[in-house]
Amino acid sequence: MTNTKKSPTPSTSTPKRGPFAKRTLRQHILRRLAMVLPLTVLMIVLAKSGILERMVDRYTFSAQSWYDDTALVQHLRLKVTQNGMTHDKPECLLFVVNGNDQPTASRIDVMEKSTGNCPAPKGELNKLFTLKVDRMNRIILSDQGSPDQFHPIP
């Protein structure tokens, strides 16, 4: 005699278990979008507001960076624009490091570029102010608003 009853297949008789039980592909995609879209919007807002740059500067600028001109100029570019010392965009500022100064203290002229989308008249480099950097004591002084009279930056 043959058995007329067929045994059920394992995939149809056992219910799915775990986090994907009874979730359709559409539900899976919607849950992913509900997570990714707010994070994307948050990253765009952080980047546009300048908070992301401040976080990167706080994380990457260390005690050794005071002696590296490239890292110091990047830090100063952020400080100058965020403190309201100039209303120019960071990419429109030119920092000229005086090479004749001592290695521990140097003067840096901050100038306004006149290329690309920068607002300065074409062909001119307007000097905005000078920064004195005491690398040993980690102090930055500026003569903004009062030439040759230096005061701490805000």
N, C-alpha and C positions, 0 to 999 in steps of 0.2 A: 503494500500500500504506500501510496505517496502522500506526503503531507501537503495539503492544499494551502495551509496557512504559510504565508511568507513572513520571515523574520524582518522586523523593521530595521532600516539602515541607521547606523549610529548618528549620522548628522541630522536626521529629521526627528528622532525621538528624544535626544538629549537637549535640554535647554542650554543656551549660551550662558556662560558665567563670566564675571569680571566686569571691568569698566565699560566694555563695548556691548553689553547685553542689550538686545532689543533697540539698538541705536541705528537709525538709517544713515545713509551717506549724507543726505541733506542735513540732518541734525549734527553730524560730525563736522561738516564744513561750517555751519552756522556757529557752533561752539568755538571753533578755531578763529573765525573772523571776530567773534565777540571778544577774544583775547588779544588778537594782533592789532586790530584797528585802534583801540584806545592807547596801546603802547606806541604805535607809530605817531599818533597825534601828539602824545606827550613828548616824544623825542624831537619832533619838529618845533614844538613850543619852547622846549629847553634850548634848542640850538638858536632859534631866532631871538630869544630874550637875552642871550649871553651867559646864562647860568652854566651851560655846558662848558664853555671856554674857561670860566672861573674854576669849575671843578677840575678840569684837566690841568690848569695852571697850579692849583693847590696841590694836586697829586704829583706832578712832574717837577716843579721848581723846588730844588733842594738846596742845602748849604753849599754844595759844590758848584751849583749853577751860577752863583755870584761871580765866579772866576771864568765862566764861559761866556764870551761876548754874545754868541748867538742866542743862548738861552736867556741871558739877561735882557737883551733887546726885545725878545718875544714877551717876557714878563713885563717890561716897561711899556710896551705897546698896549698891553691889556690894562695896566694900571692907569695910563694917561687917558685912555678913552673912557674907562669906567668911572674915573673920578671927576669927569667933566672938565678936564683941563683943556680939551679941544673938542670941537663938534665934528671934526673930520672923521671919516671912516678909518679904521685901523690900517687898511691897505693903502691909504693915501698919506701915511706918515713915513718919513725917512729919518732914520737914526744914524747920525754920523759920530762914530767913536773916535775921540782924539787919541792918536797913537803915541803922542809924546808924553803922556801922563804916566805917573807911577802905576805899577801893576795892581796895587791895592786900592787906589783911588783914581777915578777917571771922570772926565767931562764928556757928556754926550749931547750934541746939538740935535734938537728935534725940529725937522723941517717939513714943509708941506709939499708933496709931490704935485706935478702938473701934468701927469700922463693919464691916459685912459678916462675913467669916470670921475677923476678927482676935480674939485671945484677951483683950484688955483689957476691963475692966468697961465696960458701955455708958454713954456720956455722959462718959467721962473721957479726958483726954489726959495720960498719965503721961510725965514727962520722964525719959528714960533717961540721957543724958549730953550734954555740950556738946563740939563740935569747934571748934578754932581753926585757921583755914586761912591760912597765909602764902602768898599767891598769887605773890609775887615769887620766893621761894626754893623754892616747891613743897613745902612742909612741912605735914603735918597732925598736929595735937596733940589729945589727948583727955583729959577729966577723968573717965573711967570708973573707978569704984571709989574715987576720991579727989577729991571735989568741990573745985573751984578750984585744984587742983594738976595742971597739964597735963603730959603725957608723950607721946612719939611713939606713934602707933598701930602695932600689930604688922604 
